[in-house]
């Protein structure tokens, strides 16, 4: 689905009434970042596709469906935050209308937002932080969305689990750090870290069962 060489897609698991959307947060095909600008980016082409892909209204049982959004960066980490305004429109049953990269992004979610966005599950920050996604209110100010972002740690034993210590603002007005660093020790049971994520849609619970250096998490959504 979408353009195969752009690195984003979705898959429906009909038996679980679950749509998993994978976004590419370095989709720079239409964007050449300057030396001092991060390539962290979601193109207009991908934003348009994402807006359309959130709509499950063609399914007769859409209200029973959930949506998980996967990405490398959290969706409010720098330039990809534009995707969060699409999520905001979806949650509110409103509309999105803008032009980006020369692409018109127009979508009205009235009556088309019955499926529940479960969470944005992401990496990049090498820690265990759970927080709400945020959207831009101004060029530098953000506000909270009723959708969780859940960080999954880096599995490589050469990287400890903390990126962005809990010492102030990281991007926009958002803090992405934790207080504790979970060190990995080579050749031990703590030399890696990963999480198995389980979603209980009936209870609206997400369980991030942890292996290696770190801790388990139980998250309520919805």
Buried (B, 14 or more C-beta within 10 A) or exposed (E): EBBEEBBBBBEBEEEEBBBBBBBBBBBBBBBEEEEEEBEBBBBBBBBBBBBEBBBBEEBEEBEEBBBBBBBBBBBBBBBBBBBBBBBBBBBEEBEBEEEBBEBEBEBBBEEBBBBBBBBBBBBBBBBBBBBEBBBBEEEEEBEEBEBBBBBBBBBEBEEBBBBBBBEEEBBBEBBBBBEEBBEBEEEEEBBBBBBEBEBEBEEBBBBBEBBBBBEEBEBEBB
